[in-house]
Amino acid sequence: MRVCHVITRLIVGGAQENTIASVLGLREQGGFHVSLIAGPTTGPEGSLEPRVAGIPGLLVLEPALVRPVHPWKDLLGWRRLTSHFRRLRPDLVHTHSGKAGILGRFAARSARVPLVVHGIHGPSFGPWQGTAANRLFTTAERRAARCTTHFVTVADAMKEQYLAAGIGRPEQFTRIFSGFDLNPYLQATNAPAVRSALGLEAEDLVIGKIARLFRLKGHDDLLDAAPAIVRACPRARFLLVGDGLWRDRLETRARGLGLERHFVFSGLRPPEEIPTLVGVMDVLVHLSRREGLARALPQAMAAGKPVVSWDCDGAREVCREDETGFLLHPGDVAGLVDVLTRLAGDAGLRARLGGRGRALVRESFSVERMVAELAGLYHRLAAAAGMEP
C-alpha cells in the first residue's frame, strides 16, 4: 500500500514525533511504501527534519506549506500538494496538524486519492481563541470532513469535541494513543551528575514542566503558584524544559518574584535527552489549555513520576485522580499549590502514583502498539473500499 503522510512543519513537538514514529514504523512493517511531505521548519522550537532527511525517497519539503494563514501561499500549497499526490499516486493520504490537515485533504480529493485519513493531535478550535477564529476553523474542518475517510485521534476527548461541533460521524473515529519508545523512560534514573549539571542539589524537590515557552502552555499559572509552593517547600525547584518566544518574558517574571534561584530554564533539548531530564524530576506538571494528549504525561509516567494536570482535552485519560496523579480545573492555582505541596512532602504518595502510572503506560503507549494499530486501520479501510491488498 502506498501511503503519504503530510504535516505542516517538523518542529520538535508531540505531533511531529508521532508522525515521524508512524512513518518510520510503517516502513519497517513491510507492505507499505511510505512518503512524508512537510512545510519549512522555522522558529525557536527546533527541527526534527534531520531524523528523516537522510532516508532516500522519504521526505519531500514543500515551501508553500506554511503555518500562518496566507491566501496566496495557501492556494499555491493546495495546488502543489495536489501535484505531489498525482506524482506519488498514494492509496492513502494521512494528514496531520491544522494547515496541512485542511489543504492536504482538499488536495487529496482533487488528486482522487482513494483513502484520506486525518490525525487529530489537538483541537483547531475551542474557548482559547476568539469567536471569529473559531467560526473560521470550524467551518474549514466541516468542509474538509466531507473528503475525509477516517479520523485518528490521540484521545477520546478529540472525538467528542469534533462530533459536538458537527464534524464527522461516530464510526469515522478511531483512538490510537501516541506511542513512543518506552525503554529510555523506564530506565530513567535520578542521576546526580545530571542534577549537578542543571544546578540542582540532591535535596531539591524538582517540579518539572516540558512545553514550548509560549501562550496557552500554562507557565504563568505555575509562576502564580510558585511563591506559595516555595514558602511551604523551600527546596522546591522548577525545571522548565523547552524554548520559545516567551522565554525572556518568563525569566523576567521569575526574577520579579524573587524566585530566579528556584527556576531552571533548560532551553530546547533534543527528544533523546528528555528521558534523562524526566529522570531527575520528582513531579511533572502539565498546565496547557490546549493539547490533544500531551506526550509529556505518559513519558513522565513511564519514568515512574506522578503527574499534575489541568483537566483539558485528553489529559484525564492518563492523569487519573489520586491514581496516577491529580487533575485540576484549569486555572485552579490554589488547588495546584495544595497538591504540589502535598506531593513535595510525601515520598510514599509520589512512589504510589508513579508506580501505577508506569503500569498504565507500559500497557498502552508503546510505539510498536501504535504502529500496529495504525497499520491495522489502514488495512481495514482498504478492505472496506474494496481495494486490492
C-alpha positions as CSV (number, residue, x, y, z in Angstrom):
1,M,0.0,0.0,0.0
2,R,1.3,3.4,-0.9
3,V,0.9,5.9,2.0
4,C,1.7,9.6,2.1
5,H,1.8,11.5,5.4
6,V,1.5,15.3,5.4
7,I,2.4,17.7,8.2
8,T,2.7,21.5,8.3
9,R,6.3,21.5,9.8
10,L,8.7,19.2,11.6
11,I,9.4,21.2,14.7
12,V,10.3,19.5,18.0
13,G,6.8,18.6,19.2
14,G,4.5,15.8,20.1
15,A,2.5,15.7,16.8
16,Q,5.8,15.8,14.8
17,E,7.4,13.0,16.9
18,N,4.2,10.9,16.5
19,T,4.2,11.4,12.7
20,I,7.9,10.5,12.3
21,A,7.5,7.4,14.5
22,S,4.5,6.4,12.5
23,V,6.2,6.8,9.1
24,L,9.4,5.0,10.2
25,G,7.4,2.2,11.9
26,L,5.2,1.6,8.9
27,R,8.3,1.4,6.7
28,E,9.6,-1.4,8.9
29,Q,6.3,-3.2,8.9
30,G,6.6,-4.3,5.3
31,G,3.8,-4.0,2.8
32,F,3.9,-0.2,2.9
33,H,5.6,2.3,0.7
34,V,5.7,5.5,2.8
35,S,6.5,9.1,1.9
36,L,6.3,12.3,4.0
37,I,5.5,15.8,2.9
38,A,6.3,18.7,5.2
39,G,6.5,22.5,5.0
40,P,9.5,24.5,6.0
41,T,10.6,24.2,9.7
42,T,11.1,27.7,11.2
43,G,11.1,29.2,14.6
44,P,12.8,28.6,18.0
45,E,11.2,25.2,18.6
46,G,14.0,23.3,16.8
47,S,13.7,20.8,13.9
48,L,13.2,17.1,13.6
49,E,14.0,17.1,9.8
50,P,17.4,15.5,10.3
51,R,15.7,12.3,11.6
52,V,14.2,11.7,8.1
53,A,16.1,13.9,5.7
54,G,18.8,11.3,5.0
55,I,16.4,8.4,4.1
56,P,16.2,8.1,0.4
57,G,12.8,8.8,-1.1
58,L,11.1,9.6,2.2
59,L,10.9,13.3,2.8
60,V,9.5,16.0,0.4
61,L,9.8,19.6,1.6
62,E,7.1,21.9,0.2
63,P,7.9,25.6,0.7
64,A,4.4,26.8,0.0
65,L,3.0,24.8,3.0
66,V,3.3,27.4,5.8
67,R,1.6,27.6,9.2
68,P,0.1,31.2,9.2
69,V,-3.0,31.9,7.1
70,H,-1.7,33.3,3.8
71,P,-4.2,33.2,0.9
72,W,-1.7,33.2,-1.9
73,K,0.6,30.7,-0.4
74,D,-2.4,28.5,0.8
75,L,-3.7,28.4,-2.8
76,L,-0.2,27.6,-4.1
77,G,0.2,25.0,-1.3
78,W,-3.1,23.3,-2.3
79,R,-2.0,23.2,-5.9
80,R,1.5,21.9,-5.0
81,L,0.1,19.2,-2.8
82,T,-2.3,18.1,-5.5
83,S,0.6,17.8,-7.9
84,H,2.7,15.8,-5.3
85,F,-0.2,13.4,-4.8
86,R,-0.7,12.9,-8.6
87,R,3.0,12.2,-8.9
88,L,3.3,9.8,-5.9
89,R,-0.1,8.1,-6.6
90,P,-0.8,7.1,-2.9
91,D,-3.6,4.7,-2.0
92,L,-3.9,6.6,1.3
93,V,-3.1,10.1,2.4
94,H,-2.7,10.7,6.2
95,T,-2.7,14.4,7.2
96,H,-1.6,16.0,10.5
97,S,-1.9,19.5,12.0
98,G,-4.2,22.3,11.1
99,K,-2.9,23.8,7.9
100,A,-1.7,20.5,6.3
101,G,-4.9,18.9,7.5
102,I,-7.1,21.3,5.6
103,L,-5.1,21.8,2.4
104,G,-3.9,18.2,2.4
105,R,-7.4,16.7,2.5
106,F,-8.7,19.1,-0.2
107,A,-5.7,18.3,-2.4
108,A,-6.2,14.6,-1.9
109,R,-9.7,14.9,-3.1
110,S,-8.6,16.9,-6.2
111,A,-6.0,14.2,-6.9
112,R,-8.6,11.4,-6.4
113,V,-6.7,9.7,-3.6
114,P,-8.9,6.7,-2.6
115,L,-8.5,6.9,1.2
116,V,-7.9,10.1,3.3
117,V,-7.2,9.9,7.0
118,H,-6.8,12.9,9.2
119,G,-4.8,12.7,12.5
120,I,-6.2,15.0,15.3
121,H,-3.4,15.7,17.7
122,G,-5.2,18.7,19.3
123,P,-8.3,20.8,18.5
124,S,-8.1,23.6,16.0
125,F,-11.0,25.4,17.7
126,G,-12.0,26.0,21.3
127,P,-12.6,28.5,24.1
128,W,-8.9,29.6,24.0
129,Q,-9.5,31.7,20.9
130,G,-12.0,34.3,19.6
131,T,-15.4,33.7,18.1
132,A,-14.3,34.7,14.5
133,A,-11.3,32.3,14.6
134,N,-13.5,29.5,15.9
135,R,-16.1,30.1,13.2
136,L,-13.4,30.1,10.5
137,F,-11.7,26.9,11.7
138,T,-14.9,25.0,12.5
139,T,-16.2,25.8,9.0
140,A,-13.0,24.7,7.4
141,E,-12.9,21.4,9.4
142,R,-16.6,20.7,8.5
143,R,-15.8,21.1,4.8
144,A,-12.6,19.1,5.0
145,A,-14.5,16.3,6.8
146,R,-16.5,15.8,3.6
147,C,-13.4,14.4,1.9
148,T,-12.1,12.5,4.9
149,T,-12.5,8.7,5.1
150,H,-11.5,8.4,8.7
151,F,-10.1,10.3,11.7
152,V,-7.4,9.1,14.1
153,T,-7.4,10.8,17.5
154,V,-4.8,10.7,20.2
155,A,-7.5,10.9,22.8
156,D,-11.3,10.2,23.0
157,A,-11.7,13.8,24.0
158,M,-10.9,14.9,20.4
159,K,-13.7,12.7,19.1
160,E,-16.2,14.1,21.5
161,Q,-15.2,17.7,20.6
162,Y,-15.4,17.2,16.9
163,L,-18.7,15.4,17.0
164,A,-20.1,18.1,19.2
165,A,-19.0,20.7,16.5
166,G,-20.8,18.7,13.8
167,I,-17.6,17.3,12.3
168,G,-17.7,13.7,11.1
169,R,-19.7,10.7,12.3
170,P,-19.0,8.4,15.3
171,E,-18.0,5.5,13.2
172,Q,-15.3,7.6,11.4
173,F,-13.2,7.9,14.6
174,T,-10.5,5.7,16.0
175,R,-8.4,6.5,19.0
176,I,-4.8,5.4,18.8
177,F,-2.6,6.6,21.7
178,S,0.6,8.5,20.6
179,G,3.2,5.8,21.3
180,F,6.9,6.3,21.9
181,D,10.0,4.2,22.8
182,L,9.3,3.3,26.4
183,N,12.7,1.9,27.3
184,P,14.6,5.1,27.9
185,Y,11.9,6.3,30.2
186,L,11.5,3.0,32.0
187,Q,15.3,3.1,32.6
188,A,15.5,6.8,33.6
189,T,17.2,7.5,36.9
190,N,17.7,10.4,39.3
191,A,21.3,10.8,38.2
192,P,23.4,13.1,40.5
193,A,25.6,14.2,37.5
194,V,22.5,15.4,35.6
195,R,21.2,17.2,38.6
196,S,24.6,18.9,39.2
197,A,24.8,20.0,35.5
198,L,21.4,21.7,35.9
199,G,22.4,23.4,39.1
200,L,20.1,21.1,41.2
201,E,21.1,19.7,44.5
202,A,20.4,16.3,45.9
203,E,17.9,17.6,48.5
204,D,15.9,19.7,46.0
205,L,12.3,18.7,45.2
206,V,12.2,19.1,41.4
207,I,8.9,20.1,39.8
208,G,9.3,19.6,36.0
209,K,7.4,21.0,33.0
210,I,8.0,20.1,29.4
211,A,6.5,22.5,26.9
212,R,7.2,25.3,24.4
213,L,7.6,28.6,26.2
214,F,4.5,30.2,24.6
215,R,0.9,31.1,25.2
216,L,-1.6,28.6,26.3
217,K,1.1,26.3,27.8
218,G,0.4,27.4,31.4
219,H,3.8,28.7,32.5
220,D,2.1,31.8,34.0
221,D,-0.1,29.5,36.1
222,L,3.0,27.8,37.5
223,L,4.6,31.2,38.3
224,D,1.4,32.2,40.0
225,A,1.6,29.2,42.3
226,A,5.4,29.2,42.8
227,P,5.6,31.7,45.7
228,A,3.3,29.7,47.9
229,I,4.9,26.4,47.0
230,V,8.4,27.8,47.8
231,R,7.1,29.1,51.2
232,A,5.8,25.7,52.0
233,C,8.8,23.8,50.5
234,P,11.9,26.0,50.4
235,R,13.8,23.3,48.5
236,A,11.3,23.3,45.6
237,R,12.9,23.9,42.2
238,F,11.1,24.3,38.9
239,L,12.7,22.7,35.8
240,L,11.3,24.2,32.6
241,V,12.3,22.1,29.6
242,G,11.8,23.8,26.2
243,D,12.2,27.1,24.5
244,G,10.1,29.6,22.7
245,L,9.1,33.3,22.1
246,W,8.1,33.8,25.8
247,R,11.4,32.8,27.4
248,D,12.6,36.3,28.1
249,R,9.2,37.3,29.5
250,L,9.1,34.2,31.8
251,E,12.6,34.7,33.0
252,T,11.9,38.3,33.8
253,R,8.7,37.4,35.7
254,A,10.6,34.8,37.8
255,R,13.2,37.5,38.7
256,G,10.4,39.9,39.5
257,L,9.0,37.4,42.0
258,G,12.4,36.9,43.6
259,L,12.4,33.3,42.5
260,E,15.1,33.2,39.9
261,R,17.1,30.8,42.0
262,H,14.1,28.4,42.1
263,F,13.6,28.3,38.3
264,V,15.9,26.4,35.9
265,F,15.3,27.1,32.2
266,S,17.0,24.2,30.4
267,G,16.4,25.5,26.9
268,L,15.5,23.4,23.9
269,R,16.7,19.8,24.3
270,P,16.5,17.1,21.6
271,P,14.0,14.4,22.2
272,E,16.7,11.8,23.1
273,E,17.6,13.9,26.1
274,I,14.1,14.1,27.6
275,P,14.2,10.8,29.4
276,T,17.4,11.9,31.3
277,L,15.7,15.2,32.3
278,V,12.5,13.4,33.4
279,G,14.6,11.1,35.5
280,V,15.7,14.0,37.8
281,M,12.1,15.3,38.2
282,D,10.1,14.3,41.3
283,V,6.8,15.5,39.8
284,L,5.7,16.6,36.3
285,V,3.1,19.4,35.8
286,H,1.2,19.9,32.6
287,L,-0.8,23.1,32.5
288,S,-1.6,23.6,28.9
289,R,-5.1,25.0,27.9
290,R,-5.0,23.3,24.5
291,E,-3.5,19.8,23.9
292,G,-4.9,16.6,22.5
293,L,-3.0,14.4,24.9
294,A,0.5,15.7,25.8
295,R,3.2,13.1,25.3
296,A,4.9,14.6,28.4
297,L,2.3,13.0,30.6
298,P,2.8,9.3,29.6
299,Q,6.5,9.9,29.3
300,A,6.8,11.1,32.9
301,M,4.5,8.2,34.0
302,A,6.8,5.7,32.2
303,A,9.6,7.0,34.3
304,G,7.5,6.4,37.5
305,K,6.7,10.1,38.1
306,P,3.4,11.4,39.4
307,V,1.7,13.9,37.2
308,V,-0.4,17.0,37.9
309,S,-2.5,18.4,35.0
310,W,-5.2,20.8,34.2
311,D,-8.4,18.9,33.1
312,C,-8.1,19.9,29.4
313,D,-8.8,17.8,26.3
314,G,-7.4,14.2,26.8
315,A,-5.4,14.7,30.0
316,R,-7.9,12.8,32.1
317,E,-7.4,9.7,30.0
318,V,-4.0,9.2,31.7
319,C,-3.9,11.6,34.6
320,R,-6.3,9.8,36.9
321,E,-7.2,11.5,40.2
322,D,-5.3,10.0,43.1
323,E,-4.3,7.0,41.0
324,T,-1.6,8.3,38.6
325,G,-1.7,12.0,39.7
326,F,-4.0,14.9,40.3
327,L,-6.4,16.5,37.8
328,L,-7.4,20.1,38.4
329,H,-9.9,22.6,36.9
330,P,-7.9,24.9,34.5
331,G,-6.7,28.0,36.4
332,D,-7.2,26.5,39.9
333,V,-3.9,27.9,41.2
334,A,-4.9,27.3,44.9
335,G,-5.5,23.6,44.1
336,L,-2.2,23.5,42.2
337,V,-0.4,24.8,45.3
338,D,-2.2,22.3,47.5
339,V,-1.4,19.2,45.5
340,L,2.2,20.1,44.7
341,T,2.9,20.9,48.4
342,R,1.3,17.6,49.4
343,L,3.4,15.7,46.9
344,A,6.5,17.5,47.9
345,G,6.1,16.3,51.5
346,D,5.1,12.7,50.8
347,A,7.6,10.5,49.1
348,G,5.4,7.5,49.6
349,L,2.5,9.1,47.7
350,R,4.8,10.0,44.9
351,A,6.0,6.4,44.6
352,R,2.5,5.0,44.7
353,L,1.2,7.3,42.0
354,G,4.3,6.9,39.9
355,G,4.1,3.1,40.1
356,R,0.5,3.0,38.9
357,G,1.3,5.4,36.1
358,R,4.2,3.3,34.9
359,A,1.9,0.2,34.7
360,L,-0.7,2.1,32.7
361,V,1.8,3.4,30.1
362,R,3.6,0.0,29.7
363,E,0.2,-1.4,28.6
364,S,-1.0,1.3,26.2
365,F,1.8,3.6,24.9
366,S,4.5,1.6,23.2
367,V,5.4,2.8,19.7
368,E,5.0,-0.8,18.5
369,R,1.4,-0.9,19.5
370,M,0.7,2.5,17.9
371,V,2.2,1.4,14.6
372,A,0.4,-2.0,14.6
373,E,-2.9,-0.3,15.3
374,L,-2.3,2.2,12.5
375,A,-1.4,-0.5,10.0
376,G,-4.5,-2.5,11.0
377,L,-6.7,0.6,10.5
378,Y,-5.2,1.2,7.0
379,H,-5.9,-2.4,6.0
380,R,-9.5,-2.3,7.3
381,L,-10.2,0.9,5.4
382,A,-8.7,-0.5,2.2
383,A,-10.7,-3.7,2.6
384,A,-13.9,-1.7,3.2
385,A,-13.2,0.3,0.0
386,G,-12.7,-2.9,-2.0
387,M,-9.1,-2.2,-2.7
388,E,-6.6,-4.9,-3.5
389,P,-4.2,-5.7,-0.7
